[in-house]
Amino acid sequence: MAIHRSDEPRRRCLIGGRALNVDLSSLQPGQQVVVRWRSRPIFVVRRTPANLEQLKSASHLTRLRDPDSEELQQPVYARNPYRSVNPEYLVVVGICTHLGCIPTFSPIPGSVEAGWEGGYLCHCHGSKYDLAGRVYKNMPAPYNLPVPPYVFLNKSSLSIGKNPKGNNFDLGSVRQI
């Protein structure tokens, strides 16, 4: 019987493998599509202009645990207020950084609680994330949702698992999935 270190298959999965191309042409502002890449749910959201304004507002940023994305949960090319290559689109691994649950997309302001601006809610333990995948303060989740490596192929499609030229980010680099 062969014995393998428990992290060997996982590490190989995180670094190797094929990229997944996603067609965004039918995704409307305010909508989300969920795809599977390397056995993980990937949330792709087309944000509205109002979403983009809210994500950079000073009052919103004070409510977040890591508003400037200082923890390594995204590639350097997505370390900005929108945590994305193209501000209109959010691309994150849809796994709560607390205990690995799948958060629910709740984009409608006020739909979760008074003052809710839209984002993700993990029903298991109550962690909340904004529409940039940033976790709010005083939540069980310790980190923002991870951003996988990705690149836009053109204005209506992207490739998850592929970095822009000159970058070599992989999910094995993040603090926690």
N, C-alpha and C positions, 0 to 999 in steps of 0.2 A: 504494500500500500504506500503510495507516494504521499508525502506530507508537503504542503505548500504553505508559505507564509500567507496569512489572511489578506495582506494588502497587495500581494503580487497581481492577482487577476484584476483588481480594481485599478491599480496604477496603469496597467496595460490598457484598460478600457478608457481611462481619462486622457491618455496621450495619443494612442493609436486610433485608427478607425477612419471611416469616411465622413466627409462633410455632407450636410443635408441642405439642399436648395429649397427655398420656400418662396412661392409666388404670393406677392402681396397685392396684386392688382385688384382684387375684389374686397379687400379689407377697408372698411369705411372708418372715418374718424370716430373714436369712442369705442371701437370694437376690438376684440381680442381673438386670436387664433392660438390653439395649443397644438404643438407638434411634439413628437418624441424623437430625441436624439441621444444615442448611447444609453437607452433605457431611462432617460429622464424627461419629465415634461418641460418643455420650453414655452414660455409665455411670450407672445409677440403682440404688442398693443400699438395701435395707431392712435396717438394722442391728438386731442383737439387743441386749437390755439389757446383756449381757456385753461386747459390742463398745463400747457407749457408755461403760461404766465404764473399760475399758482405754484408750480414747482420751484420757482426761483424767488418767490416773495419772502421777505425777511420774516414775517410772522409765521410762515410755514416752516422755514428752516430752523427756527428756535425750538420746534416741537420734535425734531429728529435726533436720534442718537449719534449718527455719523453723517451729517449733512454734506460734508465735503468729500465723502468717500475715501477717507484716509486709510481705513483698513483694506487690505488687499482682497477685494471681492470682485474685482473687475480688471480688465486690461487697461493699460495706461491710456489707450485711445478712447476709452469710455469713462474716464475719470473727469467728469464735468457735471454741471447741475442736472443734466438730463440722463446721465449714465448711459450714453449711447453715441454711436457714430453719427446718426442722423436724429436730431431732436424729436422729429415727428414719430419715431418708432422706438419703443422699448423692447429689448430682448433680454430676458432673464431666465435662469433656471427656476422653475416653479416648485421649489422645495423649501419649506420653512427652515431657517437656520437654528431653530430651537430643538425640535425632535424629529424633523424630517417629514412633517405632514405636508399636504398640498393645500396652499391657501386658495381662497375663493376670490375671484375677480368681482369687485364691488365698486364700479366706477361712478355711481350716481351719488352726488353730494347729499348728505343727510340720510342715506339709506342704511347706514350701520348704527349711527348715533348722531346726536346733535354736534355740529361742528365737523362732521366727517366730510373730507374734501374729495374722496374717491381714492381707490387703491385696492389693496389686498388685505383680507382678513383670514387668519388661521383660526378656525373654530375650535381646535383642540385645546389650546391654552390661551387664546386671545391676542396673539401677536398681530400687529398691524403694520403694513407697509404702504408707502405712498406710490404714486404712479411712476416713480423712478426706481421702485424696488428698495427704497431706503426705509429702514425700520424706525418706528417712533420710539421716543424715550420711554423708560419704565415698562418695557415689554419683556416677556420671557426670551424672545429671540435676541441673541447677542450681536448678530451681524446683518448687514444688508443682504438682499437676495443676490446670489452670484450672477455675473454677466458672463456668458460663454464667449469664446472667440467667435467672431463673425465678421463678415465683410459684405457690403452691398455689391451685387453683380451689375445692377443697373437701378433705375429709380423705382422699379416695382418688384425686385426680387433680391433675396439675400442668401448667403451661404453660411450656415451655422457649422462651426468646427474649423473654419478657415480664418486666418488672420490677414489683415492688410499687409502688403509688402513691408519688410523691415521689422515686423513684430513676430514674437514667438510665444505668446501667452497660451497657457493651457489650464484647464480646470484643476489640475493637480497643484497649482500655485495658490489657490484661494485658501483663506483661513478656515472656512467651514461650509459644507454643503448640507 
